[in-house]
Amino acid sequence: MTRVGQRGVALLSVLLITSLALMVIGSLLRNHRLALQGTAQQVHEISLRQAALAVEGHGVQLLHGIDWQEARTTHLAQAWAIAPKGFRLPDIGGSLNIEDLGGRFNLTRLTAPGGPDDVHAQRWSRLLDTLGIAPFDLAPLQGLILNDTSQLHRISGLRKSDLQRLLPWVAVLPKDAVLNVNTAPAQVLASLEGMTPGTALSLARHRPAQGYADAASFTRVPGVEGLGLSTHGLGVSSRWFRITAQVSVADRQLTLVTDIERVANTQRVRILQRRLLPSTQEDAL
């Protein structure tokens, strides 16, 4: 091989080695960039979870701040219900919502051993009618210990669209939990005896600021008295609440849904369950 040929081979070798080196360096840089992105996402995720727990803690403190033995009733003029919904943490936006689960229809009334009593069976039928949901068979849930409304997915005859429409108005509580007429929304009030959607909406809008002192007082309200409304299963207080904490930073969002129980005759509350929802999923539980 001539000297010129040797130089050409050497040049090609150098170019080949340089190309390989550049490929290796490029691959290393890509991997490093991906690692940095993954670390940043993990840091954001941890920050969001810590912020969500801080928002949840604020909600718990609001419930702690009420002397329930003195209050005797649970109503929408109390601090837990009127607290500002939105606020900011350092570099993180947040919102808080507290709901009295006692204002929802209690599914345990339908699925406990022995089945529902006539009053609650009829209220259930009226609730479905109000929501525009066709009646469905609850047999797959009979005798089961319900822990969460997600167990409604067991019912094959319940359409997904109907399930999503139903979830905001039902809860799983102990069988003896009463429906709190001081916090129940119009959709749930409309399930009561003799109630029309219009009457229920008017009652929800014009409820006394401090609520009703007892269920009997509710049945004597003008427009309700004479409807034949039974006080069976109705009450004016609750021990079960849902705290929804939503936090966001940049384009990332996290929702923490926490169900709690206020321990009877004490100022303590206990966590029943926590759920993290994806950023694209609204709380419809």
C-alpha positions in Angstrom: 0.0 0.0 0.0 1.3 3.5 -0.9 1.9 6.2 1.7 -1.1 8.1 0.4 -3.2 5.0 0.8 -2.0 4.5 4.3 -2.8 8.1 5.2 -6.3 7.6 3.8 -6.9 4.5 5.9 -5.6 6.3 9.0 -7.9 9.2 8.3 -10.9 6.9 7.9 -10.0 5.2 11.1 -9.8 8.5 13.0 -13.2 9.6 11.5 -14.8 6.2 12.5 -13.4 6.4 16.0 -14.6 10.0 16.3 -18.1 9.1 15.1 -18.3 6.2 17.6 -17.1 8.5 20.4 -19.7 11.1 19.4 -22.5 8.5 19.4 -21.4 7.2 22.9 -21.3 10.8 24.2 -24.7 11.5 22.7 -26.2 8.4 24.2 -24.7 9.3 27.6 -26.1 12.9 27.4 -29.5 11.6 26.5 -29.5 9.1 29.4 -28.3 11.9 31.7 -31.1 14.2 30.5 -33.7 11.5 31.0 -32.4 10.8 34.4 -32.6 14.5 35.3 -36.1 14.7 34.0 -37.1 11.6 36.0 -35.5 13.0 39.2 -37.3 16.3 38.6 -40.6 14.5 38.2 -40.0 12.6 41.4 -39.2 15.8 43.3 -42.4 17.4 41.9 -44.4 14.3 42.9 -43.0 14.3 46.4 -43.7 18.0 46.7 -47.3 17.6 45.5 -47.9 14.8 48.0 -46.5 16.8 50.9 -48.6 19.8 49.8 -51.8 17.6 49.6 -51.2 16.3 53.1 -50.7 19.8 54.3 -54.1 20.8 52.8 -55.7 17.7 54.3 -54.2 18.6 57.7 -55.8 22.1 57.4 -59.2 20.4 56.8 -58.8 18.2 59.8 -58.0 21.2 61.9 -61.2 22.9 60.8 -63.1 19.9 61.9 -61.1 19.7 65.2 -62.0 23.4 65.9 -65.7 22.6 66.4 -67.1 21.6 69.8 -69.4 18.9 68.5 -70.9 18.2 71.9 -72.0 21.8 72.2 -72.9 22.2 68.5 -75.2 19.0 68.5 -75.9 19.5 64.9 -73.9 19.4 61.7 -74.8 22.3 59.3 -73.4 24.4 56.4 -72.7 27.5 58.5 -69.9 25.8 60.5 -66.3 26.5 59.8 -65.6 23.3 57.9 -68.3 24.2 55.4 -67.6 27.9 54.9 -63.7 27.9 54.9 -62.1 29.4 51.8 -61.8 26.8 49.1 -58.6 28.1 47.4 -55.3 29.2 48.8 -51.6 29.1 47.9 -48.6 27.3 49.4 -45.1 28.3 48.5 -44.9 27.8 44.7 -47.9 25.5 44.8 -51.6 26.2 44.2 -54.1 24.4 46.4 -57.8 24.0 47.0 -59.8 22.4 49.8 -63.3 21.0 49.9 -64.9 19.3 52.9 -68.2 17.4 52.5 -70.5 15.8 55.0 -70.9 12.3 53.8 -74.0 12.1 56.0 -75.7 14.1 53.4 -75.4 11.3 50.9 -77.6 8.2 50.5 -76.2 5.4 52.6 -75.8 2.2 50.4 -75.3 0.0 53.5 -79.0 0.5 54.2 -79.7 -1.5 51.0 -77.1 -4.3 51.2 -77.0 -5.2 54.9 -78.2 -8.7 55.9 -82.0 -8.8 55.8 -82.2 -6.3 52.9 -83.5 -2.7 53.1 -86.7 -1.7 54.9 -89.6 -0.4 52.8 -88.8 3.3 53.5 -85.2 3.1 52.3 -86.1 0.8 49.4 -88.6 3.4 48.1 -86.2 6.3 48.7 -83.6 4.5 46.7 -86.0 4.0 43.8 -86.9 7.7 43.9 -83.2 8.7 44.0 -82.5 6.7 40.8 -85.6 8.2 39.1 -84.4 11.7 40.1 -81.0 11.0 38.6 -82.4 9.4 35.4 -80.9 6.0 36.2 -82.8 2.8 35.3 -83.3 0.5 38.3 -80.7 -2.2 38.6 -80.3 -5.3 40.7 -78.2 -4.9 43.9 -78.1 -8.7 44.4 -74.3 -8.9 43.8 -73.7 -6.7 46.8 -76.2 -8.4 49.2 -74.6 -9.7 52.4 -71.2 -8.2 51.4 -69.3 -5.9 53.8 -69.2 -2.7 51.8 -66.1 -0.5 52.2 -66.3 1.8 49.3 -68.7 3.0 46.6 -66.3 1.5 44.0 -67.8 -1.9 44.8 -70.7 -0.8 42.6 -68.5 -1.9 39.7 -69.4 -5.5 40.6 -72.9 -4.9 39.2 -72.7 -5.9 35.6 -76.1 -4.3 34.7 -75.0 -0.8 35.8 -73.8 1.3 32.9 -70.6 3.2 33.4 -72.4 6.5 32.6 -75.1 5.8 35.2 -72.4 4.8 37.7 -70.6 8.1 37.2 -73.9 10.0 37.6 -74.7 8.1 40.8 -71.4 8.2 42.7 -71.6 11.8 43.9 -74.8 11.2 45.8 -74.1 7.9 47.6 -71.7 6.8 50.4 -70.9 3.7 52.4 -71.5 4.4 56.1 -72.5 2.2 59.1 -76.1 1.0 58.8 -77.3 3.2 61.6 -76.0 6.4 60.0 -78.8 8.8 59.4 -79.3 11.1 56.4 -78.4 14.6 57.6 -81.2 16.9 56.3 -79.0 19.9 57.2 -76.4 19.1 54.5 -78.1 16.8 52.1 -78.2 18.3 48.5 -81.4 18.7 46.6 -80.9 15.5 44.6 -80.9 13.4 47.8 -83.7 15.4 49.4 -85.8 14.6 46.4 -85.7 10.9 47.3 -87.8 11.6 50.4 -91.5 10.8 50.7 -93.8 13.2 48.8 -90.9 15.3 47.7 -90.6 16.8 44.2 -87.3 18.0 42.6 -88.6 21.5 42.8 -89.5 21.3 46.5 -86.2 19.7 47.3 -84.3 22.4 45.5 -86.2 25.1 47.3 -85.5 23.4 50.7 -81.8 23.1 49.9 -81.6 26.8 48.9 -83.7 28.2 51.8 -82.4 25.9 54.6 -81.9 27.8 57.9 -78.3 29.1 58.3 -77.9 27.0 61.4 -79.8 24.1 60.1 -82.7 22.3 61.7 -82.6 21.4 65.4 -84.0 18.0 64.8 -85.6 15.9 62.0 -89.1 16.6 63.3 -88.6 20.3 62.7 -87.6 19.6 59.1 -90.9 17.7 58.5 -92.9 20.8 59.8 -91.4 23.2 57.3 -94.1 24.9 55.1 -94.2 22.9 51.9 -93.1 19.7 53.6 -95.7 19.4 56.3 -98.6 17.3 55.0 -96.4 15.3 52.5 -96.4 12.3 54.8 -92.6 12.5 55.2 -91.3 10.0 57.6 -88.4 10.9 60.1 -87.2 7.3 59.8 -83.5 7.3 58.9 -83.3 11.1 59.1 -81.2 13.2 61.4 -79.4 16.6 61.8 -75.8 15.6 62.6 -73.0 13.5 61.2 -69.6 12.0 62.0 -68.3 11.2 58.5 -66.6 13.7 56.2 -64.6 13.7 53.0 -61.7 16.1 52.6 -60.6 16.7 49.0 -57.3 18.4 48.7 -56.2 19.4 45.2 -52.7 20.8 44.6 -50.8 21.8 41.4 -47.4 23.0 40.4 -46.5 24.0 36.9 -48.4 21.5 34.7 -48.7 18.8 37.3 -51.7 18.3 39.5 -52.6 15.9 42.3 -55.9 15.2 44.1 -56.0 13.5 47.6 -59.4 12.3 48.8 -59.5 11.5 52.5 -62.5 10.0 54.3 -62.5 10.6 58.1 -64.7 9.8 61.0 -65.2 12.1 64.0 -64.9 9.8 67.0 -68.1 10.0 69.0 -68.0 12.1 72.2 -64.4 13.2 71.6 -62.6 15.9 69.7 -60.5 13.3 67.8 -60.9 12.2 64.2 -59.5 9.1 62.5 -58.6 8.5 58.9 -60.8 5.9 57.2 -59.1 5.9 53.9 -56.9 8.0 51.5 -57.0 7.9 47.7 -54.7 9.6 45.2 -56.5 10.5 42.0 -54.8 11.0 38.7 -54.6 14.6 37.5 -57.2 14.0 34.8 -59.7 12.3 37.1 -62.2 14.4 39.0 -63.5 13.2 42.4 -66.8 11.5 41.7 -66.6 9.0 44.6 
